[in-house]
């Protein structure tokens, strides 16, 4: 194994572990795959960019394995400049949603985009996420 490959794998595995921890502690997180950065509280709303790619995991799922598999399946989409890895634990069911998310900087735009995507997709969008307030907005 090349040294670079070892370091790349280490950083990736640490990133996935950090996503898992933040998801469990905070109820969800949004991060960039190419930089491993987490989105800070800002005036923005996240919606699933590709609702049909959303994965919904039961509470007892192996989150680390499932996030790694989700990234592998959606790596190309997650590397677009307007794409983020989004995780969210739905409070009532404790199911964990994994999404390729995109940001909107106006609530009205986010709601309109979510409703339009919901009508086109096989899977309906349940909520969007308000980063500044740290809460889901149910549709």
C-alpha positions as CSV (number, residue, x, y, z in Angstrom):
1,X,0.0,0.0,0.0
2,X,1.3,3.4,-0.9
3,X,1.8,5.9,1.9
4,X,-0.6,8.4,0.2
5,X,-3.3,5.8,-0.1
6,X,-2.9,4.9,3.6
7,X,-3.3,8.6,4.6
8,X,-6.2,9.1,2.2
9,X,-8.0,6.1,3.7
10,X,-7.2,7.2,7.2
11,X,-8.7,10.7,6.6
12,X,-11.7,9.3,4.9
13,X,-12.4,6.8,7.7
14,X,-12.0,9.6,10.3
15,X,-14.4,11.8,8.3
16,X,-17.0,9.0,8.2
17,X,-16.6,8.5,12.0
18,X,-16.9,12.2,12.6
19,X,-20.1,12.3,10.5
20,X,-21.5,9.3,12.6
21,X,-20.6,11.0,15.9
22,X,-22.1,14.3,14.9
23,X,-25.2,12.7,13.5
24,X,-25.8,10.8,16.7
25,X,-25.0,13.7,19.0
26,X,-26.7,16.5,17.0
27,X,-29.4,14.6,15.2
28,X,-27.9,15.3,11.8
29,X,-25.1,17.0,10.0
30,X,-24.2,18.4,6.6
31,X,-20.7,18.2,5.3
32,X,-18.6,18.4,2.1
33,X,-17.1,15.1,0.9
34,X,-14.2,16.7,-1.0
35,X,-13.0,18.9,2.0
36,X,-14.4,17.0,5.0
37,X,-15.8,20.3,6.3
38,X,-19.0,20.5,8.3
39,X,-21.4,23.3,7.5
40,X,-21.7,25.8,10.3
41,X,-25.0,27.5,11.4
42,X,-25.8,29.9,8.5
43,X,-28.9,31.5,7.0
44,X,-29.6,28.5,4.6
45,X,-31.9,25.6,4.2
46,X,-31.0,22.2,2.9
47,X,-33.1,20.0,0.7
48,X,-32.4,16.6,-0.9
49,X,-31.0,17.3,-4.3
50,X,-31.9,13.8,-5.5
51,X,-34.8,12.5,-3.4
52,X,-34.8,9.1,-5.1
53,X,-31.2,8.5,-3.9
54,X,-32.2,9.2,-0.2
55,X,-31.5,6.2,2.0
56,X,-33.6,5.7,5.2
57,X,-32.0,3.6,7.8
58,X,-33.6,1.9,10.8
59,X,-32.4,3.0,14.3
60,X,-30.3,-0.1,14.7
61,X,-28.4,0.3,11.4
62,X,-24.6,0.2,11.3
63,X,-24.2,3.9,10.6
64,X,-20.5,3.8,9.8
65,X,-21.0,1.0,7.2
66,X,-24.1,2.6,5.7
67,X,-22.6,6.0,5.4
68,X,-19.5,4.5,3.7
69,X,-21.8,2.6,1.3
70,X,-23.9,5.7,0.6
71,X,-20.8,7.7,-0.2
72,X,-19.5,5.0,-2.5
73,X,-22.8,4.9,-4.4
74,X,-23.1,8.7,-4.7
75,X,-19.5,9.8,-4.8
76,X,-19.8,11.6,-8.2
77,X,-22.9,13.5,-7.1
78,X,-21.4,14.4,-3.7
79,X,-18.4,16.0,-5.4
80,X,-20.5,18.6,-7.2
81,X,-19.8,22.1,-5.9
82,X,-23.5,22.5,-4.8
83,X,-23.8,19.1,-3.2
84,X,-23.4,18.1,0.5
85,X,-23.7,14.9,2.4
86,X,-26.7,15.3,4.7
87,X,-27.7,13.1,7.6
88,X,-30.8,13.5,9.7
89,X,-32.3,11.5,12.5
90,X,-36.1,11.8,12.3
91,X,-37.1,12.4,16.0
92,X,-40.3,10.3,16.1
93,X,-39.1,7.2,14.3
94,X,-35.3,7.6,15.0
95,X,-34.7,6.5,11.4
96,X,-31.6,8.1,9.9
97,X,-31.9,9.8,6.5
98,X,-28.8,10.0,4.2
99,X,-29.1,12.5,1.4
100,X,-27.2,14.3,-1.3
101,X,-28.3,17.7,-0.2
102,X,-28.2,21.2,-1.7
103,X,-28.5,24.6,-0.1
104,X,-31.0,27.3,-0.7
105,X,-30.4,30.8,0.8
106,X,-34.1,31.9,0.8
107,X,-36.8,29.9,2.7
108,X,-39.4,30.5,0.0
109,X,-37.0,29.2,-2.7
110,X,-36.2,26.1,-0.5
111,X,-39.9,25.4,0.0
112,X,-40.7,25.8,-3.7
113,X,-37.8,23.6,-4.8
114,X,-38.6,20.9,-2.2
115,X,-42.3,20.8,-3.4
116,X,-41.3,20.7,-7.1
117,X,-38.7,17.9,-6.4
118,X,-41.2,16.0,-4.3
119,X,-43.7,16.0,-7.2
120,X,-41.1,14.7,-9.7
121,X,-39.5,12.0,-7.5
122,X,-40.7,8.6,-6.4
123,X,-39.9,9.4,-2.8
124,X,-41.5,12.5,-1.3
125,X,-39.4,15.0,0.6
126,X,-40.4,14.9,4.3
127,X,-38.6,18.0,5.5
128,X,-35.9,20.6,4.8
129,X,-33.3,21.7,7.3
130,X,-32.9,25.2,8.7
131,X,-29.2,25.6,9.6
132,X,-29.4,28.8,11.5
133,X,-32.1,27.4,13.9
134,X,-30.8,23.9,13.8
135,X,-34.2,22.3,13.1
136,X,-36.2,20.5,10.5
137,X,-39.1,22.2,8.8
138,X,-41.7,19.6,7.9
139,X,-43.5,19.9,4.6
